[in-house]
């Protein structure tokens, strides 16, 4: 395998990365048959995982750009364009669905009323002579502290050759880099940089947050499985949506 294929392979590693393959414990996190099949084919390294019939030659991107035209970029078998740069709202939808799921899961045992998309005044910073507001995805209060959860979904293919090479050599490299970037942007002990790789790998802070949620339940092990399956299913549903051609 080349570096890109290896990077995708390593992105699918780690605890909870493949939990979407297990039986869903909640109807809210059930994937459609076609998206489940796409996620499975991608995890197996199958070329053109989003296409029910494999194309003979490279198709073009049929998503619509912000200015209303069809993108038209040539697609590749690994789905790099769709996963990283394709227009059509896929990146935003993928992120926002994970954010809503994190808030929904926190409600179960950690915070009955988490807040979503909150501006945190003390984290504002000056940028180019102006004040840049800090908008965090989910604000959770447990019995002892405030947690500022900021979700980032990153692809191991979204970078230059050296970045992709590093992702091919080390499991979770993209998630670690994303965590570091979030901590540099929001230097506070309250921050939980909830980093996910498109293959399913969770960053260390994301895993720790899931364990914290699970530990508050009556049956922590069962709750842990539930949380991993929910996050994995929502993530892979979003990635599969991007890899499938527009209808």
C-alpha positions as CSV (number, residue, x, y, z in Angstrom):
1,X,0.0,0.0,0.0
2,X,1.1,3.6,-0.6
3,X,1.2,6.2,2.1
4,X,-2.4,7.4,1.5
5,X,-3.8,3.9,1.7
6,X,-1.8,3.2,4.8
7,X,-2.9,6.4,6.4
8,X,-6.6,5.4,5.9
9,X,-5.8,2.0,7.3
10,X,-4.2,3.5,10.5
11,X,-7.1,6.0,10.8
12,X,-9.4,3.0,11.3
13,X,-7.5,1.8,14.4
14,X,-8.0,2.2,18.1
15,X,-10.7,1.6,20.7
16,X,-14.1,2.5,19.4
17,X,-13.0,3.2,15.8
18,X,-15.0,0.3,14.4
19,X,-17.9,0.3,16.8
20,X,-20.4,1.2,14.1
21,X,-20.0,-2.5,13.0
22,X,-21.6,-3.7,16.2
23,X,-25.4,-4.0,16.8
24,X,-26.8,-0.5,17.5
25,X,-28.1,0.0,21.0
26,X,-30.4,2.9,20.0
27,X,-32.5,3.5,16.9
28,X,-31.3,7.1,16.8
29,X,-27.8,5.9,15.7
30,X,-28.8,3.3,13.0
31,X,-27.1,3.8,9.6
32,X,-28.9,3.2,6.3
33,X,-27.9,0.1,4.5
34,X,-26.1,1.9,1.7
35,X,-24.0,4.1,4.1
36,X,-23.2,1.1,6.3
37,X,-22.0,-0.7,3.2
38,X,-19.9,2.3,2.1
39,X,-18.3,2.5,5.6
40,X,-17.5,-1.2,5.6
41,X,-15.9,-1.0,2.1
42,X,-13.9,2.0,3.1
43,X,-12.6,0.3,6.2
44,X,-11.6,-2.7,4.1
45,X,-9.6,-0.5,1.7
46,X,-11.9,-1.1,-1.2
47,X,-11.6,1.4,-4.1
48,X,-14.6,3.6,-4.8
49,X,-16.4,2.6,-1.6
50,X,-19.2,5.0,-2.2
51,X,-20.2,3.6,-5.6
52,X,-22.5,0.6,-5.8
53,X,-21.2,0.0,-9.3
54,X,-17.4,0.6,-9.6
55,X,-16.6,3.2,-12.3
56,X,-14.4,2.1,-15.1
57,X,-12.8,5.6,-15.3
58,X,-12.6,8.4,-12.8
59,X,-15.9,10.2,-12.4
60,X,-16.2,13.9,-11.6
61,X,-17.5,15.5,-8.5
62,X,-21.2,16.3,-8.9
63,X,-21.5,18.5,-5.8
64,X,-22.6,22.1,-6.2
65,X,-20.3,24.9,-5.1
66,X,-21.3,28.0,-3.1
67,X,-21.5,30.0,-6.4
68,X,-24.0,27.5,-7.8
69,X,-21.8,25.6,-10.3
70,X,-21.1,21.9,-10.4
71,X,-17.6,21.2,-8.9
72,X,-16.5,18.9,-11.7
73,X,-13.1,17.9,-10.1
74,X,-11.8,14.4,-10.9
75,X,-12.4,11.9,-8.1
76,X,-9.9,9.4,-6.9
77,X,-10.5,5.8,-5.8
78,X,-9.8,6.6,-2.1
79,X,-12.3,9.4,-2.0
80,X,-9.7,12.1,-1.0
81,X,-11.5,15.0,-2.8
82,X,-15.0,14.1,-1.3
83,X,-13.6,13.6,2.2
84,X,-11.4,16.7,2.4
85,X,-12.4,19.3,-0.1
86,X,-15.7,18.5,-1.7
87,X,-18.3,21.3,-1.7
88,X,-21.9,20.7,-1.0
89,X,-22.0,21.1,2.8
90,X,-20.7,17.6,3.6
91,X,-17.9,18.8,5.9
92,X,-20.2,21.1,7.9
93,X,-22.9,18.5,8.2
94,X,-20.4,15.8,9.3
95,X,-19.1,18.1,12.1
96,X,-22.5,19.4,13.2
97,X,-24.0,15.9,13.5
98,X,-21.1,14.8,15.8
99,X,-21.6,18.0,17.9
100,X,-25.3,17.2,18.4
101,X,-24.5,13.6,19.3
102,X,-21.9,14.6,21.9
103,X,-24.4,16.9,23.5
104,X,-27.1,14.3,23.4
105,X,-24.8,11.7,25.0
106,X,-23.6,14.0,27.7
107,X,-27.2,14.4,28.8
108,X,-27.5,10.8,29.8
109,X,-25.4,11.0,32.9
110,X,-23.1,14.0,32.9
111,X,-25.2,17.2,32.4
112,X,-28.9,17.4,32.0
113,X,-28.7,20.7,30.1
114,X,-25.5,21.0,28.1
115,X,-25.2,24.1,26.0
116,X,-24.3,24.0,22.3
117,X,-22.4,26.6,20.2
118,X,-21.5,28.9,23.1
119,X,-19.3,32.0,23.0
120,X,-16.7,31.9,25.8
121,X,-15.7,35.6,26.4
122,X,-12.5,34.7,28.4
123,X,-11.1,32.8,25.4
124,X,-11.4,35.7,22.9
125,X,-8.2,36.8,21.3
126,X,-6.9,39.7,19.2
127,X,-6.4,38.8,15.5
128,X,-5.2,41.4,12.9
129,X,-6.4,44.2,15.1
130,X,-9.8,42.7,15.8
131,X,-11.2,40.5,18.5
132,X,-11.9,36.9,17.5
133,X,-14.6,35.4,19.5
134,X,-14.2,31.8,20.8
135,X,-17.3,29.7,20.0
136,X,-17.1,26.3,21.6
137,X,-19.3,23.4,20.4
138,X,-20.6,21.9,23.7
139,X,-20.3,23.3,27.2
140,X,-20.8,20.6,29.9
141,X,-21.0,21.1,33.6
142,X,-20.5,18.0,35.8
143,X,-20.6,18.1,39.6
144,X,-17.0,19.4,39.8
145,X,-16.0,21.4,36.7
146,X,-16.9,23.0,33.4
147,X,-15.9,21.1,30.3
148,X,-15.5,23.0,27.0
149,X,-15.9,20.4,24.3
150,X,-14.8,21.4,20.8
151,X,-15.3,18.8,18.0
152,X,-12.9,18.5,15.1
153,X,-13.1,15.8,12.4
154,X,-9.9,15.4,10.5
155,X,-8.9,13.3,7.5
156,X,-5.4,11.7,7.4
157,X,-5.5,12.6,3.7
158,X,-6.0,16.4,4.4
159,X,-2.4,17.6,4.3
160,X,0.8,17.7,2.4
161,X,3.0,14.6,1.6
162,X,4.9,14.8,4.9
163,X,1.7,14.9,6.9
164,X,0.2,11.9,5.1
165,X,3.4,10.0,5.4
166,X,3.3,10.6,9.2
167,X,-0.3,9.4,9.3
168,X,0.8,6.3,7.5
169,X,3.5,5.6,10.0
170,X,1.7,6.3,13.3
171,X,-1.8,5.4,14.4
172,X,-3.9,8.5,15.3
173,X,-1.3,11.1,14.1
174,X,-4.0,13.3,12.5
175,X,-6.1,13.3,15.8
176,X,-3.0,14.2,17.8
177,X,-2.2,17.1,15.5
178,X,-5.8,18.3,15.7
179,X,-5.8,18.2,19.5
180,X,-2.6,20.2,19.7
181,X,-4.0,22.8,17.3
182,X,-7.1,23.2,19.5
183,X,-5.1,23.5,22.7
184,X,-3.0,26.2,21.1
185,X,-6.1,28.0,20.0
186,X,-7.9,27.7,23.4
187,X,-5.2,27.6,26.2
188,X,-7.4,26.5,29.1
189,X,-7.6,23.5,31.3
190,X,-11.3,23.3,30.7
191,X,-10.9,22.4,27.0
192,X,-11.8,18.9,25.7
193,X,-10.5,18.8,22.1
194,X,-12.8,16.1,20.8
195,X,-10.8,15.0,17.8
196,X,-11.9,12.2,15.4
197,X,-10.3,10.9,12.3
198,X,-12.5,10.0,9.4
199,X,-11.5,6.4,9.7
200,X,-12.9,6.3,13.2
201,X,-9.8,6.8,15.4
202,X,-10.5,8.9,18.4
203,X,-8.0,11.3,20.0
204,X,-6.9,10.8,23.6
205,X,-9.1,13.7,24.9
206,X,-12.2,12.3,23.1
207,X,-11.6,8.8,24.6
208,X,-11.2,10.4,28.1
209,X,-14.4,12.3,27.7
210,X,-16.3,9.2,26.7
211,X,-14.8,7.3,29.7
212,X,-15.9,10.2,32.0
213,X,-19.4,10.0,30.7
214,X,-19.5,6.2,31.1
215,X,-18.1,6.3,34.6
216,X,-21.1,8.3,35.8
217,X,-23.5,5.5,34.7
218,X,-24.7,2.7,36.9
219,X,-23.1,0.2,34.4
220,X,-20.0,1.9,33.1
221,X,-18.9,-0.9,30.8
222,X,-22.3,-1.1,29.1
223,X,-22.5,2.7,28.8
224,X,-19.0,2.9,27.3
225,X,-20.0,0.5,24.5
226,X,-23.2,2.5,23.9
227,X,-21.2,5.8,23.6
228,X,-18.5,4.3,21.3
229,X,-21.2,2.8,19.0
230,X,-23.2,6.1,18.9
231,X,-20.2,8.3,18.0
232,X,-18.8,5.8,15.6
233,X,-22.1,5.4,13.8
234,X,-22.7,9.2,13.5
235,X,-19.2,9.8,12.2
236,X,-19.2,7.0,9.6
237,X,-22.7,8.0,8.5
238,X,-21.3,11.5,7.7
239,X,-18.1,10.2,6.0
240,X,-20.2,7.7,3.9
241,X,-22.5,10.5,2.8
242,X,-19.6,12.4,1.4
243,X,-18.2,9.4,-0.4
244,X,-21.4,8.6,-2.2
245,X,-22.2,10.5,-5.4
246,X,-25.0,13.1,-5.2
247,X,-28.5,11.8,-6.1
